[in-house]
Each structure stands twice: as structure tokens, then as C-alpha cells.
Amino acid sequence: MNTKWLTLLLSRPVSRAMLDDIRAIVPPESLNIFINGLEEARYARLECVQSEDNCALLASAIVVWRQLGHIHSIQYQKGEHLREVDDATQFQLFSMMKTHRALVQLG
């Protein structure tokens, strides 16, 4: 069985504020975390199993963190197409994250 993955890229400030929360809501067997201390904008790379539960939890958390002021920019990439989705709703974020090979960058 092929496992589908969602990739989240977190800036250093977003990682500092939210990485522990992500670890708490996503099951450890569904999450791989890679830290790049040399890069500010892509400090943490999270690869998460692209299940409905994980995508729903992450979309909900992103909306809350954005409302709290921890997230200022959201970019969505599918293939070569990059879009700014700073004002995306929870459902829109969920739908984007369910797309095969989705990449979401939070800053």
C-alpha cells in the first residue's frame, strides 16, 4: 500500500510557537519532523500521513493559530503552482491538504 504524505514547511517563529502542539495532535507514527537550523523560512519540514483525521486536525489548528497571530502567511504548492492562501477557510485548507503531494508553508 502506498502511503500518501502531506508536507508542511514551518518558519522558525511558527515552529517555536506550534511544533509541540503539532506533535500533540498528530499521532507519532504519522509524523516525521526534520529541522534545518540554517534556514529561517523553512526551519522545520513536517511530513504527515495524509489521512482525513490528520488533515482535519491540522486545518483546524492552523485556523486557530492564525487567529491568535502566530501565522501571518500561508502558501500552498501543488506541482509548479504556488498560491498565497492567507485567508483560506478551514474547509479550504483541509481540501488543499488532502490533495496528493500537497505542500503548505506557514510563516
N, C-alpha and C positions, 0 to 999 in steps of 0.2 A: 504494500500500500504506500502510495506517495503522500507524504505529509506536506501540506501547503503552509507557507510561512508568511507572516506579516513582518515588515521591518519598520521599526521606529528609530529615528535619529533624534537624540536629545542634546540640546546645548548644555554647557556646563552649569549655568544657573538653573535651568529646568531640571537637570539631573540632581543637583544639590537639593532641590525642593521636593522632588517627586519619585526618585528612584526607589526609595524604601517603600513608598505606597504601592508602586507597581509590583514590587516583589511580594507585597502582602496580598494583593488581589488576584494575581495570576499564579496558577499552580507552578511550582518549581520545575516540574518535568516538562512544562510547556514553554519554558523561557530560557533563552541564552542571552547573556549580557557580556558585551565587550567594551572595555574602557580604553579610550585613546587620550591620554593626558596631554598630548601635544596640540590637540585641535579644540578650539573653543566652541565652534558652531556644531560640530559633530562629535562631541565629547563621549557620548555613550551610544552604542548601537545595540538595540534590543531586537532579537529575533524571537517571535512569538508564534506558537501554533495558531493557525488562522481558523479557530473554531468560533461558532456563533457566540458562545459564552464569553470567550476571551475578548472578542471584538466588541461585544456589548459592554462589558466591564470597562474596557479601555476608552471607548467612546464616551461613556458616562463620566469617567474620571477626567478626561480631557476637558469636557464642557465645564465641570466644576472648577478645575484648576485655572481655566481661562477666566471664569467669573471672579475668582479670587485674585487674579492679577499675576499668576505665576507663568502663564503662557501669553506671549504677545504676538507670535506669528505661527501659522500652521501652513505647511506646504505639502501638497500631495503629488506624488510622481507615479506615473504608470508608463513604463517604457521610456520614451523620449519626451513625453508630455509632462510638463511641470505646471502646477496651478497653485495660486495663492488661495487658500480656503479659510482665512482667518475667522470669518463669520459663519462657518458651517454649523448646521444644527447637529444635534446628537444623532439623528437618523441618517443625515448625510455623511457624517464621519463613519458611522457603522457601515454604511453601504460602501464607502471608499475602502475601508479596511478589509472588507470581505472580497474585494477584487483580487484576483490572482496576481501575486508578486507586487502587491501594493507597498509603497514606501511613503511614510508620513514623517515629516520633520517638524519638530516642535522647538521654538525658540522664545 
